[in-house]
Amino acid sequence: MKEYIEDRVLEIARYIIDNKATVRGAAKVFNVSKSTVHKDVHERLLHINRDLYRKCRSILETNKAERHIRGGMATREKYLRQHDM
């Protein structure tokens, strides 16, 4: 694997762990696609650093479990803003 890819994988993983970020949030910060972030943290990271992989996966699993709640809150806020106008 090329060195710049390994560096990106480690940076993304550390960002997700430090900020409890989502795949989508990390993709925006690093200006890459969600698919790239997903592949980086689900496939490549395992071969580079198993400890970071476990921590990162734990956070992403938590995010996945909570996503329906965040989606509902976003919809609620949307309708509240529309009502205030």
N, C-alpha and C positions, 0 to 999 in steps of 0.2 A: 504494500500500500504506500502511496506517495506521502511524503512527510507533511505537505500542506493539508492533506485530508486528515491525517492523524491529529494535527494541531487543531483543525476545525472541530473534529469530533470531541476532543478534550475540552475545548472552550465552550462548546454548546452544552456538554454534560455539566460542567461546572456552573454555567449560567442557570441551567434548569434547577440544579440542586440549591444554589445560593438564593435564587429568587422564587423557588417553587413555581416555576413558569410552565406554561402549556407548550405543546409542540408548535401551535400557531404563534404564540408569543415569541418563542425562540426563533422561529423562522423570520418573523418581522425584524427582530434585532440584528440577526446575522445576514439578512438579505438573501436568504435561500428559500427554496420551496419547502412546504410541509413534508413532502415526500423525502426530501434530502435529510431533514432533521430526523424523521422517523427511521430512515435507513441507518443514519449515523448512530442513533442511540439504541436501536433495537438489534442491529447486526454488527456493525463495526466496533462499537464500544466494548462489546463482550470479548473481542480478541485483543483489545488494547489494554483495558484496565477493568478487571472483574469487580473490584470494590466500587468504583464509580458507576459501573453498570447496575449493580444491585441498588445503590442509592437512587440513581436516576429512575430506574424502573419503578421503584416504590412510589416516588413522587408522581410519575405519570399514571400509575394505577389509581392513586388517590384522585388525581384530576379527572380521570375517566369516570370514576364512581360518582363524582360530584357534578359532572357536566350538565346533567338534566336540571339540577338546581340552579346553576348559573344561567342556563338558557331560560328558565322560567322567570328568574329575576330580571333578565334583560327584557323579556317581553312585557313584564309588568311595568318596568320603567318606561318603555316605549309608549304604552297606552296612557300612562300617567302624564307624560310630556304632551301627548296629543290632546288630552283632556284639558290641560292648562292653557292651551293656545286659544 
